[in-house]
Amino acid sequence: MKQLLRALKRCAAAGAVVLAAVSLQPTAATAAPQPVVGGTRAAQGEFPFMVRLSMGCGGALYARDIVLTAAHCVGSSGNNTGITATAGTVDLRSPSAITVRSTKVLRAPGYNGSGKDWALIKLARPIDLPTLKIADTTAYDNGTFTVAGWGANREGGSQQRYLLKAQVPFVPDSTCSQAYGRELVADEEICAGYSQGGVDTCQGDSGGPMFRRDAAGDWIQVGIVSWGYGCARAGYPGVYTEVSAFASAIRSAAAGL
Protein backbone atom coordinates (compact mmCIF):
# COMPACT_ATOMS: atom_id res chain seq x y z
CA MET A 1 0.00 0.00 0.00
CA LYS A 2 2.80 2.43 0.83
CA GLN A 3 4.44 1.79 -2.53
CA LEU A 4 1.12 2.43 -4.29
CA LEU A 5 0.64 5.70 -2.43
CA ARG A 6 4.19 6.77 -3.25
CA ALA A 7 3.49 6.18 -6.90
CA LEU A 8 0.77 8.81 -6.78
CA LYS A 9 2.90 11.86 -6.81
CA ARG A 10 4.12 14.30 -9.26
CA CYS A 11 3.75 13.19 -12.85
CA ALA A 12 0.49 13.75 -14.69
CA ALA A 13 -0.73 11.06 -17.01
CA ALA A 14 -3.45 11.87 -19.50
CA GLY A 15 -3.19 15.59 -18.83
CA ALA A 16 -3.42 15.83 -15.05
CA VAL A 17 -1.21 18.65 -13.74
CA VAL A 18 -0.59 19.72 -10.16
CA LEU A 19 0.71 21.96 -7.46
CA ALA A 20 0.40 19.43 -4.72
CA ALA A 21 3.15 16.76 -4.23
CA VAL A 22 2.79 13.08 -4.87
CA SER A 23 4.39 10.36 -7.02
CA LEU A 24 7.27 8.98 -8.90
CA GLN A 25 5.32 7.47 -11.72
CA PRO A 26 2.52 8.90 -13.87
CA THR A 27 -0.21 7.04 -12.01
CA ALA A 28 -3.71 8.28 -11.16
CA ALA A 29 -4.19 9.45 -7.58
CA THR A 30 -6.96 8.51 -5.20
CA ALA A 31 -9.48 11.26 -4.52
CA ALA A 32 -9.07 13.34 -1.38
CA PRO A 33 -10.38 16.83 -1.99
CA GLN A 34 -7.96 19.48 -0.77
CA PRO A 35 -7.90 23.07 -1.77
CA VAL A 36 -4.37 24.30 -3.84
CA VAL A 37 -3.31 22.86 -2.93
CA GLY A 38 -2.79 26.17 -1.28
CA GLY A 39 -1.69 27.83 -4.51
CA THR A 40 -2.43 31.19 -6.10
CA ARG A 41 -2.02 32.28 -9.70
CA ALA A 42 1.47 33.44 -10.68
CA ALA A 43 1.88 36.71 -12.54
CA GLN A 44 3.10 36.75 -16.12
CA GLY A 45 6.91 36.89 -16.05
CA GLU A 46 7.15 36.19 -12.31
CA PHE A 47 8.99 32.90 -12.84
CA PRO A 48 10.27 33.11 -16.43
CA PHE A 49 12.37 29.97 -16.09
CA MET A 50 9.32 27.70 -15.64
CA VAL A 51 8.71 25.06 -18.31
CA ARG A 52 5.76 22.77 -18.97
CA LEU A 53 6.59 19.42 -20.59
CA SER A 54 4.22 17.57 -22.90
CA MET A 55 4.30 14.30 -20.94
CA GLY A 56 2.59 16.09 -18.04
CA CYS A 57 5.54 17.25 -15.95
CA GLY A 58 7.22 20.51 -15.07
CA GLY A 59 10.79 21.68 -15.35
CA ALA A 60 13.06 24.71 -15.24
CA LEU A 61 15.49 26.20 -17.73
CA TYR A 62 18.91 25.14 -16.51
CA ALA A 63 20.37 26.64 -19.67
CA ARG A 64 18.54 28.30 -22.54
CA ASP A 65 18.54 25.01 -24.42
CA ILE A 66 18.40 22.57 -21.47
CA VAL A 67 15.54 21.78 -19.10
CA LEU A 68 16.15 20.27 -15.66
CA THR A 69 13.34 17.94 -14.62
CA ALA A 70 12.75 14.66 -12.75
CA ALA A 71 14.11 11.29 -13.88
CA HIS A 72 10.72 9.66 -13.36
CA CYS A 73 9.25 11.99 -15.99
CA VAL A 74 11.41 10.67 -18.83
CA GLY A 75 12.46 7.39 -20.35
CA SER A 76 16.00 6.18 -20.87
CA SER A 77 18.86 8.42 -21.95
CA GLY A 78 19.41 9.01 -25.64
CA ASN A 79 18.03 10.83 -28.66
CA ASN A 80 14.43 11.88 -28.12
CA THR A 81 12.37 14.21 -30.29
CA GLY A 82 9.03 13.31 -28.70
CA ILE A 83 8.89 15.91 -25.92
CA THR A 84 7.57 19.43 -26.35
CA ALA A 85 8.60 22.15 -23.90
CA THR A 86 6.28 25.13 -23.42
CA ALA A 87 7.71 28.28 -21.87
CA GLY A 88 7.34 32.04 -21.67
CA THR A 89 3.80 32.12 -20.37
CA VAL A 90 1.68 31.39 -17.30
CA ASP A 91 -1.29 30.55 -19.57
CA LEU A 92 -0.82 27.28 -21.44
CA ARG A 93 -3.36 28.45 -24.05
CA SER A 94 -1.62 31.74 -24.71
CA PRO A 95 -0.80 32.43 -28.39
CA SER A 96 2.50 33.90 -27.21
CA ALA A 97 3.66 30.64 -25.60
CA ILE A 98 7.05 29.41 -26.81
CA THR A 99 7.15 25.74 -27.81
CA VAL A 100 10.31 23.81 -28.62
CA ARG A 101 10.91 20.13 -29.30
CA SER A 102 13.46 18.00 -27.52
CA THR A 103 16.47 16.41 -29.19
CA LYS A 104 18.01 14.38 -26.36
CA VAL A 105 17.27 13.14 -22.85
CA LEU A 106 19.78 12.33 -20.15
CA ARG A 107 18.35 10.53 -17.14
CA ALA A 108 20.40 10.41 -13.93
CA PRO A 109 22.85 7.49 -14.07
CA GLY A 110 21.79 4.76 -11.67
CA TYR A 111 18.20 5.98 -11.29
CA ASN A 112 15.99 3.07 -10.18
CA GLY A 113 12.92 4.78 -8.77
CA SER A 114 14.40 5.69 -5.40
CA GLY A 115 16.59 8.79 -5.13
CA LYS A 116 18.63 10.27 -8.00
CA ASP A 117 15.42 11.74 -9.41
CA TRP A 118 16.81 14.23 -11.92
CA ALA A 119 17.10 14.42 -15.69
CA LEU A 120 18.07 16.85 -18.42
CA ILE A 121 16.25 17.51 -21.68
CA LYS A 122 18.17 19.08 -24.57
CA LEU A 123 16.06 21.42 -26.71
CA ALA A 124 16.24 21.84 -30.48
CA ARG A 125 16.92 25.55 -30.08
CA PRO A 126 17.63 27.99 -27.25
CA ILE A 127 14.76 29.83 -25.57
CA ASP A 128 15.52 33.49 -24.93
CA LEU A 129 14.40 33.52 -21.29
CA PRO A 130 16.17 33.72 -17.92
CA THR A 131 17.53 30.47 -16.54
CA LEU A 132 17.38 29.20 -12.95
CA LYS A 133 20.71 28.57 -11.27
CA ILE A 134 21.09 25.51 -9.07
CA ALA A 135 22.38 25.26 -5.51
CA ASP A 136 25.76 23.57 -5.21
CA THR A 137 25.87 23.60 -1.40
CA THR A 138 23.33 22.94 1.34
CA ALA A 139 23.47 26.59 2.45
CA TYR A 140 20.00 27.26 1.05
CA ASP A 141 18.40 23.97 2.10
CA ASN A 142 16.38 25.71 4.80
CA GLY A 143 13.76 28.36 5.39
CA THR A 144 10.73 28.85 3.17
CA PHE A 145 10.67 27.70 -0.44
CA THR A 146 8.54 28.57 -3.47
CA VAL A 147 7.00 25.88 -5.67
CA ALA A 148 5.14 26.45 -8.93
CA GLY A 149 3.46 24.33 -11.55
CA TRP A 150 0.48 23.63 -13.76
CA GLY A 151 -0.40 20.49 -11.81
CA ALA A 152 -3.66 19.60 -10.14
CA ASN A 153 -5.05 21.87 -7.45
CA ARG A 154 -6.33 18.91 -5.45
CA GLU A 155 -5.41 15.26 -5.12
CA GLY A 156 -6.85 13.41 -8.09
CA GLY A 157 -7.61 16.70 -9.84
CA SER A 158 -6.84 17.79 -13.37
CA GLN A 159 -4.30 20.01 -15.09
CA GLN A 160 -4.47 23.75 -14.53
CA ARG A 161 -4.46 26.21 -17.41
CA TYR A 162 -2.62 28.85 -15.42
CA LEU A 163 0.63 28.55 -13.50
CA LEU A 164 0.06 28.32 -9.75
CA LYS A 165 2.53 29.14 -6.99
CA ALA A 166 2.78 28.44 -3.27
CA GLN A 167 5.23 28.59 -0.39
CA VAL A 168 6.26 25.64 1.75
CA PRO A 169 8.60 25.49 4.75
CA PHE A 170 11.61 23.21 5.09
CA VAL A 171 11.01 19.96 6.99
CA PRO A 172 14.05 18.31 8.67
CA ASP A 173 15.00 14.79 7.63
CA SER A 174 14.28 13.55 11.14
CA THR A 175 10.69 14.74 10.89
CA CYS A 176 10.21 13.65 7.28
CA SER A 177 11.48 10.14 8.03
CA GLN A 178 8.76 9.77 10.65
CA ALA A 179 6.29 9.91 7.76
CA TYR A 180 8.19 7.93 5.13
CA GLY A 181 10.64 5.75 7.06
CA ARG A 182 13.28 4.07 4.93
CA GLU A 183 11.64 5.21 1.71
CA LEU A 184 13.21 8.63 2.27
CA VAL A 185 16.73 8.79 0.83
CA ALA A 186 17.96 11.46 3.20
CA ASP A 187 21.29 12.12 1.45
CA GLU A 188 19.55 12.73 -1.88
CA GLU A 189 16.16 14.18 -0.95
CA ILE A 190 14.81 17.23 0.88
CA CYS A 191 11.32 17.64 2.35
CA ALA A 192 9.01 20.64 2.60
CA GLY A 193 5.44 21.24 3.70
CA TYR A 194 3.15 22.04 6.61
CA SER A 195 2.43 19.52 9.37
CA GLN A 196 -1.29 20.26 8.98
CA GLY A 197 -1.13 19.81 5.19
CA GLY A 198 -3.15 22.01 2.87
CA VAL A 199 -0.27 23.28 0.70
CA ASP A 200 1.80 21.03 -1.55
CA THR A 201 2.79 20.07 -5.07
CA CYS A 202 0.63 17.42 -6.77
CA GLN A 203 0.10 15.27 -9.88
CA GLY A 204 1.57 17.09 -12.85
CA ASP A 205 4.06 19.14 -10.86
CA SER A 206 6.73 16.42 -11.07
CA GLY A 207 10.04 17.73 -12.30
CA GLY A 208 9.27 21.33 -11.46
CA PRO A 209 11.62 23.40 -9.31
CA MET A 210 11.51 24.23 -5.61
CA PHE A 211 13.44 27.47 -5.16
CA ARG A 212 14.18 30.41 -2.87
CA ARG A 213 16.20 33.62 -2.83
CA ASP A 214 19.96 33.39 -2.37
CA ALA A 215 22.22 35.85 -0.54
CA ALA A 216 22.16 38.17 -3.56
CA GLY A 217 18.38 38.09 -3.80
CA ASP A 218 18.31 35.92 -6.91
CA TRP A 219 16.25 32.77 -7.34
CA ILE A 220 18.15 29.54 -6.75
CA GLN A 221 16.84 25.99 -7.20
CA VAL A 222 17.19 23.71 -4.18
CA GLY A 223 14.77 20.93 -5.11
CA ILE A 224 12.99 19.05 -7.90
CA VAL A 225 9.40 17.92 -7.33
CA SER A 226 9.67 14.17 -6.85
CA TRP A 227 7.16 12.25 -4.70
CA GLY A 228 5.06 11.95 -1.57
CA TYR A 229 1.89 10.29 -0.26
CA GLY A 230 -1.08 11.98 -1.89
CA CYS A 231 -1.27 15.75 -2.15
CA ALA A 232 -1.18 18.15 0.80
CA ARG A 233 -2.04 15.46 3.34
CA ALA A 234 -1.45 16.26 7.00
CA GLY A 235 1.74 14.62 8.27
CA TYR A 236 3.10 13.89 4.79
CA PRO A 237 5.35 16.65 3.42
CA GLY A 238 6.41 16.79 -0.20
CA VAL A 239 9.68 15.06 -1.08
CA TYR A 240 12.04 16.77 -3.50
CA THR A 241 15.33 15.79 -5.11
CA GLU A 242 18.05 17.67 -3.22
CA VAL A 243 19.70 19.56 -6.06
CA SER A 244 22.92 20.37 -4.20
CA ALA A 245 23.64 16.65 -3.87
CA PHE A 246 23.76 16.34 -7.66
CA ALA A 247 24.98 19.78 -8.74
CA SER A 248 28.35 18.51 -9.96
CA ALA A 249 26.77 15.60 -11.84
CA ILE A 250 24.14 17.88 -13.40
CA ARG A 251 26.75 20.35 -14.61
CA SER A 252 28.91 17.59 -16.07
CA ALA A 253 25.93 15.99 -17.80
CA ALA A 254 24.75 19.31 -19.23
CA ALA A 255 28.20 20.03 -20.63
CA GLY A 256 28.07 16.75 -22.52
CA LEU A 257 24.62 17.16 -24.08
Summary of the structure (lengths in Angstrom):
residues: 257
radius of gyration: 15.9
end to end distance: 38.5
largest distance: 46.3
contacts: 1047
relative contact order: 0.27
helix: 15%
strand: 32%
